[in-house]
Amino acid sequence: MNRRSVVVGALAASAVAACTPEPPEAPRTLVDVARADGRFNTLLTVMEIAGLTPTLAAPGPFTLFAPTDTAFAQAPQGAVAQLMQTRNRAQLATLMAYHLVAGQLTTADIPLGRSQVVSLQGTPLSLEWNGLLLSVNGALASRSDVTADNGVIHAVNQVLLP
């Protein structure tokens, strides 16, 4: 085999590789993004127990006001464990649905000043946005606009109570 054949063969192989489509990336749901972040382990556990993980993985879009592990740790001692008991799962599901809103609501979508949105639980959430800080029912968003394929996460420093 001469040198020209080797070069032509290498170019042909390179052209075929360039034309071969890469497999599509799997969708990154709110669950995937929260799990990858590492600050939402308690939230993911609670959502699983409450039966809301399928909602977080559904096409959506949804907005999740996500209490961090630190926010859950600030809850009164034993409160989270008590809610996770089988007899309290309906109450837990109601509480956690209060952290979800139908539709993708980024800070660009929130008007300056005070506004309200209705949670999946059916009760309004009070938002305050000054262009720099977002608060939800007085809980500060430590990180906003974390996007997933099916919505957006705003990390909050408190568990929200209806």
Secondary structure, 3 states (H helix, E strand, C coil): CCHHHHHHHHHHHHHHHHHCCCCCCCCCCHHHHHHHHCCCHHHHHHHHHHCCHHHHHCCCCEEEEEECHHHHHCCCCCHHHHHCCHHHHHHHHHHHHCCEEECCCCHHHCCCEEEEEECCCCCEEEEEECCCCEEECCEEEEEEEEEECCEEEEEECCCCCC
